[in-house]
């Protein structure tokens, strides 16, 4: 490795020295119009930057191609100076030999820099096996043309004299190649540049940026060399090509090419479109007199109308070139949609967070959901100072997304902002879904807890109350049988006590049954039970059929009505209360309106009002409690219904409660 570094350093130093000597000799001769040429820039910059690459990656072919091509070009400057000196001195044979040397060194420089370097860039391997014939053709063509130039026949009577390398048999071949009128050097270079396009098409995002740096600077250099040859900008763009190679290979600020290409493509596309419109209108003005004067106006109108659509289209094209589908917002939208629809909210949130991290290439992404389960989902490490993006769903904040520091850059900052704008609505939707799922789970847990608590209460009441009472009654019956013949008076007292115990057991059973479901619902129906609650100071209006309703809806309407009437009587001091029950095709509505004191200025729902809302929400309904403008309070409850919902449940419920305990139906609910 050390020897390779020493050899690379020697080539770089020798190249710079050769360029300096060549420039000095040309200044002395005065045969050149320019102090520094493009070959001098190549002879200095290519070896110097090739040395940088060779020191970092000694076995990288690209580095040695830059060193070899730069060294060959550096010798051209010196040989060109000697060639000019020989011509000035009249030594034409020496000038002819130096010209042959220039041809050979120029061919070596072209093969190294213009042919092999694009073919092997950036990793030192061909894009595919199919490019081997192309490489052989391009390199062979350039070397063969240089060889034909060296072995050319001498021109009779030329002051340079005969050519010592002449091969007369190849003269027809040379004449044939020249007669085709083809720029063989341009064809060879074009084929090698096409290998970069092929590699770009199949490469990943990182390699695309590496190729983008080289193609971008080559395109700029070609444009400048065409329009301003032998100028200072031309020298700068010549030096920019090897600088782009070093940036691409070392991946230093590699993502910057995205912004350069995107802005250049957008600017060139917009200018080209406006120029095309101006040209077309101007051309039409030649055919139809009077139209040409509107060319500027037409171009301006086109620029104003098509600026934003064309700009967005060109930006999407640049994103597609470098990022493929990874930079396509519509592709990301489809991917997120699939992730959201394929799993439940908690898993979808984790998948969306993973997609967000992959799209932004950051150290980590975390989403914190307000009240959700899980409350936080993270992929990677967001670090101590992450970027915070609020998650808002229909105006309500449902959480926040934390974005860690950028990792190894794949995209420019502008691309990240666009991807964040695409990601945020989806993450907000999933966060809201996770929040709703958590609310549903908590509701299920509350229902399960309430059910188990009710079972515990029933077990305790049956065991401690009803069980003990029945045990005492059994003992009383046994004792009464024993003393019935010997002491009828004692038996009578035992039977009286047994009767009292039976009354207590009956009352306990009533309380248990009423705690499960008000008996009035089974005996009188929902309308009759509510009318019993409303008497004597409230009126009831019934609209629609209320005979067939789900048992849960009946209990909820009964309890909500009971709570609303209690509030109106005890707290609002209402003198008039109107209860309305209405059943339509898809809805059951309950309205309780009073003319009492109404809601206080600083209203806070208590336990009773909260239970009313919870009972409605458990069945998918709504409960609204509002103050009336003319005074009083209005309770409006709505339940979604179908035409024949839960008719079987209604029948079974009636049989279960009404048949064995029909004698308790006359008791009024408290």
ABEGO torsion letter per residue (X at the ends): XAAAAAAAAAAAAAAAAAAAAAAAAAAAAGABABABBAAAAAAAAAAAAAAAAAAABAABAAAAAAAAAAAAAAAAAAAAAAAAAAAAAGBAAAAAAAAAAAAAAAAAAAAAAAAAAAAAOAAGBBABAAAAAAAAAAAAAAAAAAAAAAABBBBBGBAAEBBAABBAAAAAAAAAAAAAGBBAAAAAAAAAAAAAAAAAAABBAAAAAAAAAAAAAAAAAAAAAAABBGBAAAAAAAAAAAAAAAAAAAGBGAAAAAAAAAAAAAAAAAAAAAAAAAAAAAAAAAABBGAAAAAAAAAAAAAAAAAAAAAAAAAAAAAAAAAEAAABAAAAAAAAAAAAAABBAAAAAAAAAAAAAAAAGBABBBBBBBGBOBABBBBEBAEABBBBBBBBBGGBBAEBBBBBBBBBBABBAAAAAAAAAAAAAAAAAAAAAAAAAAAAAAAAAAAAAAAAAAAAAAAAAAAAAAAAAAAAAAAAAAAAAAAAAABAAAAAAAAAAAAAAAAAAAAAAAAAAAAABBAAAAAAEAAAAAAAAAOAABBBBBBEBAABBBAAAAAAAAAAAAAAAAAAAAAAGBABBBBBBBBBAABBBBBBBBABAEBBABBBBBAAAAAAAAAAAAAGBBBBBBBBAAEEBBBBBBBBBBAABGAAAAAAAAAAAAAAAAAAAABBBX
